[in-house]
């Protein structure tokens, strides 16, 4: 009986707590995306995996009492493409790989959208410089650890399951190009404390040339 006598009108809701990628077609969306790029840098530096992935195996670090990431330093039989977790602190290769490509994809979205969306040229150049920097920063780490990797320069807007591996030389050529673009776009003095500047781009560009 309830089925046949229920109301014909339903609540018309306006969902305002979640966004689609259409948000990046607005200046506010590009500004928020540029802020979000910095979260990817926290991924590199805020936890043990930041140096477990890139600095073990050198003289800068030694394993302490907790050897949950010791395989990154020892290069023994436990260091495989899939690392079995010693505990919750163990760094998995796929987590690192995935997070770097998340940062790369975010940078690709900004670089695709900002030139046509942003009207303020100063803000546009700063946001693009940050995106070029982050994309190069992630690829620089990836190529040092894995050699040639898939080179993604456009955003992923549909599921993709097949990727071609670029040569290490081609990836490094892109890293140098991106850091150069970042240097040209970024300001010498940051508008806010902690923002990326020309000096940061110049530093990592020098590392890319040395590599």
Secondary structure as GFF3:
##gff-version 3
##sequence-region A 1 211
A	DSSP	alpha_helix	2	5	.	.	.	ID=ss1
A	DSSP	three_ten_helix	21	25	.	.	.	ID=ss2
A	DSSP	alpha_helix	27	45	.	.	.	ID=ss3
A	DSSP	alpha_helix	49	52	.	.	.	ID=ss4
A	DSSP	alpha_helix	71	74	.	.	.	ID=ss5
A	DSSP	alpha_helix	93	117	.	.	.	ID=ss6
A	DSSP	alpha_helix	121	146	.	.	.	ID=ss7
A	DSSP	alpha_helix	168	185	.	.	.	ID=ss8
A	DSSP	alpha_helix	198	210	.	.	.	ID=ss9
###
